[in-house]
Amino acid sequence: TTLLYTIKFESMSFLNSSGKRFLKLILPFLIGFIILSWNAFIGGILLLLIVAYITTIVYKVKKNSDKISMSAIPTLFFLDVWGFLGRLYQYNILSIPTVNNLLAKMMRSSQRPCPNVSSRVEQVNSDCSVIVYTPEEITHSGCLMYIHGGGWAFLSAHGFSNSISWMSYYLGMVVVSVEYRLSFQHPFPAGLTDCYSALRWVFDSASLLGVDSAKVFVSGDSAGGNLSAALCLVNRDRRGETGEPKIAGQIPLYPVLQCFDFTTGSLEYNNNLFPKTDQMGLMDSMYLTGSIDKIADKVGIPANLPAPPKFWDIAVKGKETASEHHLKEIRSLAPIPPGTEYSEMARYCYAFPLHAEDLSDLPPAYVLVAAGDSLRDEGEWYARYLQHFGVPAELREVKHLHGFMNAFEKNTMAREELLKIKNFIYSICQ
């Protein structure tokens, strides 16, 4: 109406005074009707799209009912949103910080922070900070260091904050969540270096945290599971030199651990779920080089490496390899030199722990995998490979999707699995 009264009706000489009064009266209703009709049309289209999307999700769950249940729908929705926002970044529509901010808001809105857990931010160094969660009732003197997932480039400890507060509450112990540098600005080994700095900080700050430095566990989901497994290798290789304690136990959750072959097992038959093979190639490329497509077409293709890693013959084929050429273990955290070929990058077992020559003397493991996850087999291979070297490793498979260990306040299945993790932690040490 305000818009209409800005029209200079007096200039409409072809109308008499009665016509002008009628126009002033009828035009607001006419334009209002047009706007409502247009909104109804757009609303109808959006409603149809929403119904079609929900139908697609339900169909996908039912089609994969042997691997996932209807309780996976919220997780599937979040993964679809993440995948959509990731595509917008890939097409230069959104920046990664914008995507991460949107995902963080979405994750925090899914549940409230636990009222029985306090949190504070501590600065480890200029590159890395941690969020310390302390429950009112502590039942374990140890500490869990948690590393968030997100393909090394997405999400944040801040986004996981509400979820980790509930994790601390149900575990009854201090949880330290690491805010590490992301690969889109700081490729390998920056994220792992930050996690190692955080681990050393936890050891050195044990009295401040009120925990026992000999009872520090590491865990993480997806890319965080990768970093937690790599951290165990770094801790093993360096503690003789630094005198730091041994990590008490490792709990990788549906981890990504190799870049040798993306065409076999669950990587093939779960490729219609999450993560998809092409997404893994992009994330691996970003992690190793800082570029989303620099080596994306080379990752996960066996022909691009001179020989299979040792784990392939032991954990996948079930026998020792006869080849003398193995991917060598790299014990330093030196950055990958510019111009390095992909076949050389894959030698960095700290980037992909399944590529290590030796997993002996690592902490006992509880490996959690999801049946409806393309990374399902990597967790199983890791457990087998650890067992080959005499490391106690328990494999737990759940009928769910990648990324389901979240929203512990409302997600019954995730909460039940968290209590099983608690039993594992308490069985290692009280």
Buried (B, 14 or more C-beta within 10 A) or exposed (E): EEEEEEEEBEEEEEBEEEEEEEBBEEBBEEEEEEEEEEEEEEEEEEEEEEEEEEEEBEEBBEEBEEBBBEBBBBBBBBBBEBEEBBEBBEEEEBEBEEBBBBBBEBBBEBBEBBEEBBBEEBEBEEBBBBBBBBBEEBEBBBBBBBBBBBBBBBBBBBBBBBBBBBBBBBBBBBBBBBBBBBBBEBBBBBBBBBBBBBBBBBBEBBEEBEBBBBBBBBBBBBBBBBBBBBBBBBBBBBBEEEEBBBBBBBBBBBBBBBBBBBEBBBBEBBBEBBBBBEBBBBBBBBBBBBBBEBBBEBBBBBEBBEBBBBBBBBBBEEEEBEEEEBBEBBEEBEEBEEEBEBEBBBBBBBBBBBBBBEBEEBBBBBBBBBBBBBBBBBBBBBBBBBBBBEBBBBBBBBBBBBBBBBBBBEBEBBBEBBEBBBEBBBEBBE
